[in-house]
Every structure is written in structure tokens, then in C-alpha cells.
């Protein structure tokens, strides 16, 4: 049985300028699964990647990577390796 490598639970990111880049995102990617991130310019693709890599902090919600809560990782620490 595969487990969820990346999971977003009600994740939002609002920048200090008021720009809402991600609004209540809910998804998971299981170990061994391929995922593609597509969308128009300005739709939040880069922000999602930055959230996964911990280059950005979510405004709300939980990010779970490799069965560990996001907040326990230091900035730019790899949780996926």
C-alpha cells in the first residue's frame, strides 16, 4: 500500500500585498505517483512549489511531507530525501 508523500490540507498563501496565490488547496501525491502542475500564468504554480520546498510559509493549513508535519522542518531542509 502506497503512502502519501506530499499532502496539502486546506493550504492557503496570501502575500503581504494581499495577493492570494493559493486558496484552500487540498491534494495528495502518493509515493511512486507522477504529478504534473499546469495552469495559466499567475495561477499559483510557483507558489505551490515554493511551499513544498519550504521557500514560502503557508498562511493557513497543513502541509505534510513524507509523513511529517511541515512545521518541523527548518527552512530549505529536505523532507523528501
PDB file with one MODEL, atoms N, CA, C and O in Angstrom:
MODEL        1
ATOM      1  N   UNK A   1       0.838  -1.191   0.000  1.00  0.00           N
ATOM      2  CA  UNK A   1       0.000   0.000   0.000  1.00  0.00           C
ATOM      3  C   UNK A   1       0.876   1.245   0.000  1.00  0.00           C
ATOM      4  O   UNK A   1       1.755   1.386   0.850  1.00  0.00           O
ATOM      5  N   UNK A   2       0.643   2.140  -0.938  1.00  0.00           N
ATOM      6  CA  UNK A   2       1.412   3.379  -1.049  1.00  0.00           C
ATOM      7  C   UNK A   2       0.975   4.372   0.022  1.00  0.00           C
ATOM      8  O   UNK A   2      -0.166   4.349   0.481  1.00  0.00           O
ATOM      9  N   UNK A   3       1.889   5.228   0.403  1.00  0.00           N
ATOM     10  CA  UNK A   3       1.523   6.271   1.350  1.00  0.00           C
ATOM     11  C   UNK A   3       1.692   7.639   0.703  1.00  0.00           C
ATOM     12  O   UNK A   3       2.371   7.780  -0.315  1.00  0.00           O
ATOM     13  N   UNK A   4       1.080   8.619   1.292  1.00  0.00           N
ATOM     14  CA  UNK A   4       1.104   9.973   0.749  1.00  0.00           C
ATOM     15  C   UNK A   4       2.453  10.621   1.031  1.00  0.00           C
ATOM     16  O   UNK A   4       2.823  10.814   2.189  1.00  0.00           O
ATOM     17  N   UNK A   5       3.186  10.956  -0.026  1.00  0.00           N
ATOM     18  CA  UNK A   5       4.478  11.635   0.127  1.00  0.00           C
ATOM     19  C   UNK A   5       4.279  13.121   0.387  1.00  0.00           C
ATOM     20  O   UNK A   5       4.987  13.718   1.197  1.00  0.00           O
ATOM     21  N   UNK A   6       3.315  13.711  -0.301  1.00  0.00           N
ATOM     22  CA  UNK A   6       3.023  15.140  -0.149  1.00  0.00           C
ATOM     23  C   UNK A   6       1.522  15.277   0.035  1.00  0.00           C
ATOM     24  O   UNK A   6       0.733  14.719  -0.727  1.00  0.00           O
ATOM     25  N   UNK A   7       1.145  16.022   1.049  1.00  0.00           N
ATOM     26  CA  UNK A   7      -0.275  16.246   1.286  1.00  0.00           C
ATOM     27  C   UNK A   7      -0.510  17.694   1.710  1.00  0.00           C
ATOM     28  O   UNK A   7       0.132  18.199   2.631  1.00  0.00           O
ATOM     29  N   UNK A   8      -1.423  18.338   1.034  1.00  0.00           N
ATOM     30  CA  UNK A   8      -1.861  19.692   1.384  1.00  0.00           C
ATOM     31  C   UNK A   8      -3.264  19.587   1.951  1.00  0.00           C
ATOM     32  O   UNK A   8      -4.152  19.003   1.329  1.00  0.00           O
ATOM     33  N   UNK A   9      -3.463  20.153   3.131  1.00  0.00           N
ATOM     34  CA  UNK A   9      -4.772  20.160   3.775  1.00  0.00           C
ATOM     35  C   UNK A   9      -5.185  21.596   4.048  1.00  0.00           C
ATOM     36  O   UNK A   9      -4.658  22.243   4.954  1.00  0.00           O
ATOM     37  N   UNK A  10      -6.119  22.084   3.269  1.00  0.00           N
ATOM     38  CA  UNK A  10      -6.667  23.438   3.432  1.00  0.00           C
ATOM     39  C   UNK A  10      -5.572  24.505   3.452  1.00  0.00           C
ATOM     40  O   UNK A  10      -5.586  25.404   4.292  1.00  0.00           O
ATOM     41  N   UNK A  11      -4.626  24.396   2.520  1.00  0.00           N
ATOM     42  CA  UNK A  11      -3.487  25.309   2.478  1.00  0.00           C
ATOM     43  C   UNK A  11      -3.821  26.560   1.674  1.00  0.00           C
ATOM     44  O   UNK A  11      -4.337  26.488   0.559  1.00  0.00           O
ATOM     45  N   UNK A  12      -3.514  27.699   2.268  1.00  0.00           N
ATOM     46  CA  UNK A  12      -3.655  28.988   1.599  1.00  0.00           C
ATOM     47  C   UNK A  12      -2.368  29.773   1.759  1.00  0.00           C
ATOM     48  O   UNK A  12      -1.657  29.624   2.753  1.00  0.00           O
ATOM     49  N   UNK A  13      -2.074  30.611   0.774  1.00  0.00           N
ATOM     50  CA  UNK A  13      -0.933  31.518   0.844  1.00  0.00           C
ATOM     51  C   UNK A  13      -1.387  32.874   0.342  1.00  0.00           C
ATOM     52  O   UNK A  13      -1.765  33.037  -0.818  1.00  0.00           O
ATOM     53  N   UNK A  14      -1.342  33.841   1.244  1.00  0.00           N
ATOM     54  CA  UNK A  14      -1.679  35.225   0.910  1.00  0.00           C
ATOM     55  C   UNK A  14      -0.442  36.057   1.224  1.00  0.00           C
ATOM     56  O   UNK A  14       0.036  36.067   2.358  1.00  0.00           O
ATOM     57  N   UNK A  15       0.068  36.751   0.222  1.00  0.00           N
ATOM     58  CA  UNK A  15       1.252  37.578   0.404  1.00  0.00           C
ATOM     59  C   UNK A  15       0.890  38.885   1.110  1.00  0.00           C
ATOM     60  O   UNK A  15      -0.278  39.269   1.169  1.00  0.00           O
ATOM     61  N   UNK A  16       1.898  39.554   1.639  1.00  0.00           N
ATOM     62  CA  UNK A  16       1.679  40.797   2.390  1.00  0.00           C
ATOM     63  C   UNK A  16       1.026  41.889   1.542  1.00  0.00           C
ATOM     64  O   UNK A  16       0.438  42.827   2.080  1.00  0.00           O
ATOM     65  N   UNK A  17       1.128  41.769   0.229  1.00  0.00           N
ATOM     66  CA  UNK A  17       0.489  42.732  -0.670  1.00  0.00           C
ATOM     67  C   UNK A  17      -1.007  42.489  -0.800  1.00  0.00           C
ATOM     68  O   UNK A  17      -1.724  43.298  -1.388  1.00  0.00           O
ATOM     69  N   UNK A  18      -1.481  41.359  -0.242  1.00  0.00           N
ATOM     70  CA  UNK A  18      -2.888  40.988  -0.353  1.00  0.00           C
ATOM     71  C   UNK A  18      -3.161  40.019  -1.478  1.00  0.00           C
ATOM     72  O   UNK A  18      -4.291  39.555  -1.635  1.00  0.00           O
ATOM     73  N   UNK A  19      -2.142  39.701  -2.268  1.00  0.00           N
ATOM     74  CA  UNK A  19      -2.299  38.757  -3.370  1.00  0.00           C
ATOM     75  C   UNK A  19      -2.531  37.353  -2.826  1.00  0.00           C
ATOM     76  O   UNK A  19      -1.728  36.839  -2.048  1.00  0.00           O
ATOM     77  N   UNK A  20      -3.624  36.744  -3.237  1.00  0.00           N
ATOM     78  CA  UNK A  20      -3.955  35.386  -2.826  1.00  0.00           C
ATOM     79  C   UNK A  20      -3.438  34.425  -3.896  1.00  0.00           C
ATOM     80  O   UNK A  20      -4.052  34.270  -4.952  1.00  0.00           O
ATOM     81  N   UNK A  21      -2.299  33.779  -3.613  1.00  0.00           N
ATOM     82  CA  UNK A  21      -1.666  32.899  -4.596  1.00  0.00           C
ATOM     83  C   UNK A  21      -2.237  31.492  -4.551  1.00  0.00           C
ATOM     84  O   UNK A  21      -2.353  30.837  -5.587  1.00  0.00           O
ATOM     85  N   UNK A  22      -2.592  31.025  -3.367  1.00  0.00           N
ATOM     86  CA  UNK A  22      -3.171  29.688  -3.192  1.00  0.00           C
ATOM     87  C   UNK A  22      -4.347  29.834  -2.246  1.00  0.00           C
ATOM     88  O   UNK A  22      -4.240  30.481  -1.204  1.00  0.00           O
ATOM     89  N   UNK A  23      -5.478  29.229  -2.611  1.00  0.00           N
ATOM     90  CA  UNK A  23      -6.693  29.357  -1.805  1.00  0.00           C
ATOM     91  C   UNK A  23      -7.248  27.978  -1.458  1.00  0.00           C
ATOM     92  O   UNK A  23      -7.839  27.305  -2.303  1.00  0.00           O
ATOM     93  N   UNK A  24      -7.054  27.567  -0.210  1.00  0.00           N
ATOM     94  CA  UNK A  24      -7.659  26.343   0.316  1.00  0.00           C
ATOM     95  C   UNK A  24      -7.335  25.105  -0.538  1.00  0.00           C
ATOM     96  O   UNK A  24      -8.234  24.368  -0.942  1.00  0.00           O
ATOM     97  N   UNK A  25      -6.046  24.891  -0.803  1.00  0.00           N
ATOM     98  CA  UNK A  25      -5.612  23.761  -1.632  1.00  0.00           C
ATOM     99  C   UNK A  25      -5.659  22.460  -0.832  1.00  0.00           C
ATOM    100  O   UNK A  25      -5.178  22.392   0.299  1.00  0.00           O
ATOM    101  N   UNK A  26      -6.243  21.441  -1.437  1.00  0.00           N
ATOM    102  CA  UNK A  26      -6.329  20.103  -0.861  1.00  0.00           C
ATOM    103  C   UNK A  26      -5.950  19.094  -1.935  1.00  0.00           C
ATOM    104  O   UNK A  26      -6.656  18.943  -2.932  1.00  0.00           O
ATOM    105  N   UNK A  27      -4.826  18.402  -1.727  1.00  0.00           N
ATOM    106  CA  UNK A  27      -4.425  17.341  -2.651  1.00  0.00           C
ATOM    107  C   UNK A  27      -3.364  16.480  -1.987  1.00  0.00           C
ATOM    108  O   UNK A  27      -2.785  16.861  -0.970  1.00  0.00           O
ATOM    109  N   UNK A  28      -3.118  15.332  -2.564  1.00  0.00           N
ATOM    110  CA  UNK A  28      -2.038  14.473  -2.085  1.00  0.00           C
ATOM    111  C   UNK A  28      -1.380  13.793  -3.278  1.00  0.00           C
ATOM    112  O   UNK A  28      -2.006  13.558  -4.312  1.00  0.00           O
ATOM    113  N   UNK A  29      -0.099  13.484  -3.104  1.00  0.00           N
ATOM    114  CA  UNK A  29       0.674  12.761  -4.104  1.00  0.00           C
ATOM    115  C   UNK A  29       1.280  11.563  -3.383  1.00  0.00           C
ATOM    116  O   UNK A  29       2.018  11.726  -2.411  1.00  0.00           O
ATOM    117  N   UNK A  30       0.969  10.367  -3.859  1.00  0.00           N
ATOM    118  CA  UNK A  30       1.452   9.149  -3.221  1.00  0.00           C
ATOM    119  C   UNK A  30       2.848   8.789  -3.706  1.00  0.00           C
ATOM    120  O   UNK A  30       3.265   9.193  -4.792  1.00  0.00           O
ATOM    121  N   UNK A  31       3.555   8.032  -2.898  1.00  0.00           N
ATOM    122  CA  UNK A  31       4.884   7.555  -3.254  1.00  0.00           C
ATOM    123  C   UNK A  31       4.805   6.801  -4.574  1.00  0.00           C
ATOM    124  O   UNK A  31       3.960   5.924  -4.751  1.00  0.00           O
ATOM    125  N   UNK A  32       5.694   7.151  -5.499  1.00  0.00           N
ATOM    126  CA  UNK A  32       5.741   6.495  -6.796  1.00  0.00           C
ATOM    127  C   UNK A  32       4.808   7.088  -7.838  1.00  0.00           C
ATOM    128  O   UNK A  32       4.861   6.706  -9.008  1.00  0.00           O
ATOM    129  N   UNK A  33       3.962   8.008  -7.429  1.00  0.00           N
ATOM    130  CA  UNK A  33       2.996   8.621  -8.337  1.00  0.00           C
ATOM    131  C   UNK A  33       3.639   9.799  -9.057  1.00  0.00           C
ATOM    132  O   UNK A  33       4.428  10.536  -8.465  1.00  0.00           O
ATOM    133  N   UNK A  34       3.306   9.977 -10.325  1.00  0.00           N
ATOM    134  CA  UNK A  34       3.748  11.128 -11.090  1.00  0.00           C
ATOM    135  C   UNK A  34       2.658  12.175 -11.050  1.00  0.00           C
ATOM    136  O   UNK A  34       1.474  11.856 -11.162  1.00  0.00           O
ATOM    137  N   UNK A  35       3.055  13.421 -10.889  1.00  0.00           N
ATOM    138  CA  UNK A  35       2.090  14.521 -10.872  1.00  0.00           C
ATOM    139  C   UNK A  35       2.602  15.642 -11.757  1.00  0.00           C
ATOM    140  O   UNK A  35       3.805  15.890 -11.836  1.00  0.00           O
ATOM    141  N   UNK A  36       1.680  16.309 -12.414  1.00  0.00           N
ATOM    142  CA  UNK A  36       2.004  17.437 -13.265  1.00  0.00           C
ATOM    143  C   UNK A  36       1.288  18.663 -12.735  1.00  0.00           C
ATOM    144  O   UNK A  36       0.122  18.589 -12.348  1.00  0.00           O
ATOM    145  N   UNK A  37       1.973  19.775 -12.717  1.00  0.00           N
ATOM    146  CA  UNK A  37       1.414  21.029 -12.252  1.00  0.00           C
ATOM    147  C   UNK A  37       1.283  21.951 -13.454  1.00  0.00           C
ATOM    148  O   UNK A  37       2.276  22.442 -13.990  1.00  0.00           O
ATOM    149  N   UNK A  38       0.049  22.176 -13.866  1.00  0.00           N
ATOM    150  CA  UNK A  38      -0.192  23.004 -15.040  1.00  0.00           C
ATOM    151  C   UNK A  38      -1.185  24.105 -14.696  1.00  0.00           C
ATOM    152  O   UNK A  38      -1.979  23.972 -13.765  1.00  0.00           O
ATOM    153  N   UNK A  39      -1.132  25.174 -15.445  1.00  0.00           N
ATOM    154  CA  UNK A  39      -2.067  26.275 -15.248  1.00  0.00           C
ATOM    155  C   UNK A  39      -1.549  27.519 -15.940  1.00  0.00           C
ATOM    156  O   UNK A  39      -0.403  27.570 -16.385  1.00  0.00           O
ATOM    157  N   UNK A  40      -2.391  28.497 -16.022  1.00  0.00           N
ATOM    158  CA  UNK A  40      -2.024  29.742 -16.687  1.00  0.00           C
ATOM    159  C   UNK A  40      -1.065  30.552 -15.821  1.00  0.00           C
ATOM    160  O   UNK A  40      -0.897  30.284 -14.631  1.00  0.00           O
ATOM    161  N   UNK A  41      -0.452  31.528 -16.433  1.00  0.00           N
ATOM    162  CA  UNK A  41       0.464  32.415 -15.725  1.00  0.00           C
ATOM    163  C   UNK A  41      -0.268  33.094 -14.566  1.00  0.00           C
ATOM    164  O   UNK A  41      -1.370  33.616 -14.739  1.00  0.00           O
ATOM    165  N   UNK A  42       0.352  33.083 -13.389  1.00  0.00           N
ATOM    166  CA  UNK A  42      -0.249  33.729 -12.233  1.00  0.00           C
ATOM    167  C   UNK A  42      -1.248  32.878 -11.476  1.00  0.00           C
ATOM    168  O   UNK A  42      -1.944  33.379 -10.593  1.00  0.00           O
ATOM    169  N   UNK A  43      -1.330  31.588 -11.809  1.00  0.00           N
ATOM    170  CA  UNK A  43      -2.332  30.736 -11.159  1.00  0.00           C
ATOM    171  C   UNK A  43      -1.844  30.095  -9.851  1.00  0.00           C
ATOM    172  O   UNK A  43      -2.617  29.414  -9.177  1.00  0.00           O
ATOM    173  N   UNK A  44      -0.565  30.305  -9.485  1.00  0.00           N
ATOM    174  CA  UNK A  44      -0.059  29.798  -8.217  1.00  0.00           C
ATOM    175  C   UNK A  44       0.859  28.593  -8.305  1.00  0.00           C
ATOM    176  O   UNK A  44       1.194  28.002  -7.279  1.00  0.00           O
ATOM    177  N   UNK A  45       1.275  28.214  -9.509  1.00  0.00           N
ATOM    178  CA  UNK A  45       2.138  27.041  -9.678  1.00  0.00           C
ATOM    179  C   UNK A  45       3.463  27.205  -8.930  1.00  0.00           C
ATOM    180  O   UNK A  45       3.865  26.318  -8.178  1.00  0.00           O
ATOM    181  N   UNK A  46       4.125  28.314  -9.132  1.00  0.00           N
ATOM    182  CA  UNK A  46       5.410  28.551  -8.473  1.00  0.00           C
ATOM    183  C   UNK A  46       5.257  28.625  -6.961  1.00  0.00           C
ATOM    184  O   UNK A  46       6.120  28.150  -6.224  1.00  0.00           O
ATOM    185  N   UNK A  47       4.180  29.209  -6.505  1.00  0.00           N
ATOM    186  CA  UNK A  47       3.939  29.287  -5.066  1.00  0.00           C
ATOM    187  C   UNK A  47       3.765  27.899  -4.470  1.00  0.00           C
ATOM    188  O   UNK A  47       4.286  27.633  -3.387  1.00  0.00           O
ATOM    189  N   UNK A  48       3.047  27.005  -5.148  1.00  0.00           N
ATOM    190  CA  UNK A  48       2.895  25.636  -4.659  1.00  0.00           C
ATOM    191  C   UNK A  48       4.257  24.951  -4.527  1.00  0.00           C
ATOM    192  O   UNK A  48       4.527  24.287  -3.527  1.00  0.00           O
ATOM    193  N   UNK A  49       5.104  25.114  -5.529  1.00  0.00           N
ATOM    194  CA  UNK A  49       6.442  24.514  -5.479  1.00  0.00           C
ATOM    195  C   UNK A  49       7.239  25.110  -4.327  1.00  0.00           C
ATOM    196  O   UNK A  49       7.911  24.383  -3.596  1.00  0.00           O
ATOM    197  N   UNK A  50       7.168  26.420  -4.162  1.00  0.00           N
ATOM    198  CA  UNK A  50       7.893  27.085  -3.071  1.00  0.00           C
ATOM    199  C   UNK A  50       7.382  26.633  -1.709  1.00  0.00           C
ATOM    200  O   UNK A  50       8.161  26.536  -0.760  1.00  0.00           O
ATOM    201  N   UNK A  51       6.104  26.360  -1.601  1.00  0.00           N
ATOM    202  CA  UNK A  51       5.556  25.848  -0.352  1.00  0.00           C
ATOM    203  C   UNK A  51       6.092  24.452  -0.055  1.00  0.00           C
ATOM    204  O   UNK A  51       6.445  24.149   1.085  1.00  0.00           O
ATOM    205  N   UNK A  52       6.153  23.608  -1.068  1.00  0.00           N
ATOM    206  CA  UNK A  52       6.676  22.251  -0.887  1.00  0.00           C
ATOM    207  C   UNK A  52       8.148  22.294  -0.483  1.00  0.00           C
ATOM    208  O   UNK A  52       8.581  21.525   0.375  1.00  0.00           O
ATOM    209  N   UNK A  53       8.914  23.187  -1.097  1.00  0.00           N
ATOM    210  CA  UNK A  53      10.345  23.303  -0.815  1.00  0.00           C
ATOM    211  C   UNK A  53      10.642  24.124   0.437  1.00  0.00           C
ATOM    212  O   UNK A  53      11.799  24.266   0.833  1.00  0.00           O
ATOM    213  N   UNK A  54       9.616  24.651   1.044  1.00  0.00           N
ATOM    214  CA  UNK A  54       9.691  25.486   2.244  1.00  0.00           C
ATOM    215  C   UNK A  54      10.442  26.793   1.995  1.00  0.00           C
ATOM    216  O   UNK A  54      11.080  27.334   2.898  1.00  0.00           O
ATOM    217  N   UNK A  55      10.359  27.289   0.771  1.00  0.00           N
ATOM    218  CA  UNK A  55      10.870  28.620   0.477  1.00  0.00           C
ATOM    219  C   UNK A  55       9.829  29.664   0.864  1.00  0.00           C
ATOM    220  O   UNK A  55      10.152  30.838   1.042  1.00  0.00           O
ATOM    221  N   UNK A  56       8.588  29.231   0.992  1.00  0.00           N
ATOM    222  CA  UNK A  56       7.476  30.076   1.449  1.00  0.00           C
ATOM    223  C   UNK A  56       6.771  29.344   2.573  1.00  0.00           C
ATOM    224  O   UNK A  56       6.773  28.114   2.623  1.00  0.00           O
ATOM    225  N   UNK A  57       6.170  30.101   3.471  1.00  0.00           N
ATOM    226  CA  UNK A  57       5.369  29.539   4.557  1.00  0.00           C
ATOM    227  C   UNK A  57       3.890  29.700   4.203  1.00  0.00           C
ATOM    228  O   UNK A  57       3.502  30.740   3.672  1.00  0.00           O
ATOM    229  N   UNK A  58       3.070  28.710   4.482  1.00  0.00           N
ATOM    230  CA  UNK A  58       1.636  28.867   4.215  1.00  0.00           C
ATOM    231  C   UNK A  58       1.016  29.853   5.206  1.00  0.00           C
ATOM    232  O   UNK A  58       1.440  29.947   6.357  1.00  0.00           O
ATOM    233  N   UNK A  59       0.017  30.575   4.741  1.00  0.00           N
ATOM    234  CA  UNK A  59      -0.735  31.466   5.615  1.00  0.00           C
ATOM    235  C   UNK A  59      -1.669  30.653   6.495  1.00  0.00           C
ATOM    236  O   UNK A  59      -1.859  30.969   7.670  1.00  0.00           O
ATOM    237  N   UNK A  60      -2.251  29.603   5.923  1.00  0.00           N
ATOM    238  CA  UNK A  60      -3.169  28.705   6.639  1.00  0.00           C
ATOM    239  C   UNK A  60      -2.965  27.283   6.151  1.00  0.00           C
ATOM    240  O   UNK A  60      -2.416  27.055   5.073  1.00  0.00           O
ATOM    241  N   UNK A  61      -3.412  26.336   6.952  1.00  0.00           N
ATOM    242  CA  UNK A  61      -3.445  24.941   6.542  1.00  0.00           C
ATOM    243  C   UNK A  61      -2.235  24.147   6.974  1.00  0.00           C
ATOM    244  O   UNK A  61      -1.330  24.659   7.633  1.00  0.00           O
ATOM    245  N   UNK A  62      -2.239  22.885   6.587  1.00  0.00           N
ATOM    246  CA  UNK A  62      -1.173  21.948   6.937  1.00  0.00           C
ATOM    247  C   UNK A  62      -0.569  21.332   5.691  1.00  0.00           C
ATOM    248  O   UNK A  62      -1.272  20.949   4.756  1.00  0.00           O
ATOM    249  N   UNK A  63       0.753  21.248   5.701  1.00  0.00           N
ATOM    250  CA  UNK A  63       1.482  20.555   4.645  1.00  0.00           C
ATOM    251  C   UNK A  63       2.203  19.395   5.314  1.00  0.00           C
ATOM    252  O   UNK A  63       2.938  19.583   6.283  1.00  0.00           O
ATOM    253  N   UNK A  64       1.989  18.209   4.796  1.00  0.00           N
ATOM    254  CA  UNK A  64       2.617  17.008   5.343  1.00  0.00           C
ATOM    255  C   UNK A  64       3.481  16.422   4.239  1.00  0.00           C
ATOM    256  O   UNK A  64       2.997  16.131   3.145  1.00  0.00           O
ATOM    257  N   UNK A  65       4.769  16.251   4.536  1.00  0.00           N
ATOM    258  CA  UNK A  65       5.702  15.707   3.563  1.00  0.00           C
ATOM    259  C   UNK A  65       6.388  14.501   4.184  1.00  0.00           C
ATOM    260  O   UNK A  65       6.986  14.584   5.257  1.00  0.00           O
ATOM    261  N   UNK A  66       6.286  13.378   3.483  1.00  0.00           N
ATOM    262  CA  UNK A  66       6.906  12.136   3.942  1.00  0.00           C
ATOM    263  C   UNK A  66       6.458  11.791   5.368  1.00  0.00           C
ATOM    264  O   UNK A  66       7.261  11.402   6.216  1.00  0.00           O
ATOM    265  N   UNK A  67       5.158  11.944   5.600  1.00  0.00           N
ATOM    266  CA  UNK A  67       4.507  11.611   6.865  1.00  0.00           C
ATOM    267  C   UNK A  67       4.896  12.513   8.032  1.00  0.00           C
ATOM    268  O   UNK A  67       4.626  12.176   9.185  1.00  0.00           O
ATOM    269  N   UNK A  68       5.525  13.649   7.755  1.00  0.00           N
ATOM    270  CA  UNK A  68       5.933  14.565   8.814  1.00  0.00           C
ATOM    271  C   UNK A  68       5.289  15.921   8.579  1.00  0.00           C
ATOM    272  O   UNK A  68       5.202  16.394   7.446  1.00  0.00           O
ATOM    273  N   UNK A  69       4.845  16.531   9.654  1.00  0.00           N
ATOM    274  CA  UNK A  69       4.237  17.855   9.547  1.00  0.00           C
ATOM    275  C   UNK A  69       5.288  18.853   9.087  1.00  0.00           C
ATOM    276  O   UNK A  69       6.439  18.823   9.523  1.00  0.00           O
ATOM    277  N   UNK A  70       4.872  19.707   8.225  1.00  0.00           N
ATOM    278  CA  UNK A  70       5.711  20.707   7.586  1.00  0.00           C
ATOM    279  C   UNK A  70       6.463  21.590   8.576  1.00  0.00           C
ATOM    280  O   UNK A  70       7.633  21.895   8.347  1.00  0.00           O
ATOM    281  N   UNK A  71       5.839  22.001   9.650  1.00  0.00           N
ATOM    282  CA  UNK A  71       6.432  22.992  10.544  1.00  0.00           C
ATOM    283  C   UNK A  71       7.671  22.488  11.273  1.00  0.00           C
ATOM    284  O   UNK A  71       8.412  23.293  11.838  1.00  0.00           O
ATOM    285  N   UNK A  72       7.918  21.179  11.279  1.00  0.00           N
ATOM    286  CA  UNK A  72       9.089  20.687  11.999  1.00  0.00           C
ATOM    287  C   UNK A  72      10.377  20.831  11.206  1.00  0.00           C
ATOM    288  O   UNK A  72      11.462  20.662  11.762  1.00  0.00           O
ATOM    289  N   UNK A  73      10.282  21.140   9.920  1.00  0.00           N
ATOM    290  CA  UNK A  73      11.465  21.271   9.088  1.00  0.00           C
ATOM    291  C   UNK A  73      11.993  22.692   9.116  1.00  0.00           C
ATOM    292  O   UNK A  73      11.226  23.655   9.114  1.00  0.00           O
ATOM    293  N   UNK A  74      13.309  22.809   9.143  1.00  0.00           N
ATOM    294  CA  UNK A  74      13.931  24.120   9.041  1.00  0.00           C
ATOM    295  C   UNK A  74      13.823  24.599   7.603  1.00  0.00           C
ATOM    296  O   UNK A  74      13.627  23.800   6.688  1.00  0.00           O
ATOM    297  N   UNK A  75      13.947  25.880   7.410  1.00  0.00           N
ATOM    298  CA  UNK A  75      13.843  26.453   6.077  1.00  0.00           C
ATOM    299  C   UNK A  75      14.809  25.757   5.124  1.00  0.00           C
ATOM    300  O   UNK A  75      15.996  25.610   5.418  1.00  0.00           O
ATOM    301  N   UNK A  76      14.285  25.333   3.987  1.00  0.00           N
ATOM    302  CA  UNK A  76      15.018  24.667   2.901  1.00  0.00           C
ATOM    303  C   UNK A  76      15.591  23.303   3.294  1.00  0.00           C
ATOM    304  O   UNK A  76      16.403  22.761   2.545  1.00  0.00           O
ATOM    305  N   UNK A  77      15.213  22.736   4.413  1.00  0.00           N
ATOM    306  CA  UNK A  77      15.633  21.383   4.779  1.00  0.00           C
ATOM    307  C   UNK A  77      14.843  20.393   3.945  1.00  0.00           C
ATOM    308  O   UNK A  77      13.629  20.538   3.806  1.00  0.00           O
ATOM    309  N   UNK A  78      15.491  19.412   3.402  1.00  0.00           N
ATOM    310  CA  UNK A  78      14.821  18.440   2.566  1.00  0.00           C
ATOM    311  C   UNK A  78      14.040  17.457   3.419  1.00  0.00           C
ATOM    312  O   UNK A  78      14.600  16.825   4.315  1.00  0.00           O
ATOM    313  N   UNK A  79      12.751  17.325   3.144  1.00  0.00           N
ATOM    314  CA  UNK A  79      11.920  16.366   3.833  1.00  0.00           C
ATOM    315  C   UNK A  79      11.650  15.162   2.951  1.00  0.00           C
ATOM    316  O   UNK A  79      11.163  14.138   3.429  1.00  0.00           O
ATOM    317  N   UNK A  80      11.960  15.275   1.676  1.00  0.00           N
ATOM    318  CA  UNK A  80      11.608  14.232   0.729  1.00  0.00           C
ATOM    319  C   UNK A  80      12.730  13.193   0.597  1.00  0.00           C
ATOM    320  O   UNK A  80      12.452  12.036   0.282  1.00  0.00           O
ATOM    321  N   UNK A  81      13.960  13.571   0.826  1.00  0.00           N
ATOM    322  CA  UNK A  81      15.080  12.630   0.651  1.00  0.00           C
ATOM    323  C   UNK A  81      15.078  11.528   1.681  1.00  0.00           C
ATOM    324  O   UNK A  81      15.955  10.664   1.663  1.00  0.00           O
TER     325      UNK A  81
ENDMDL
END
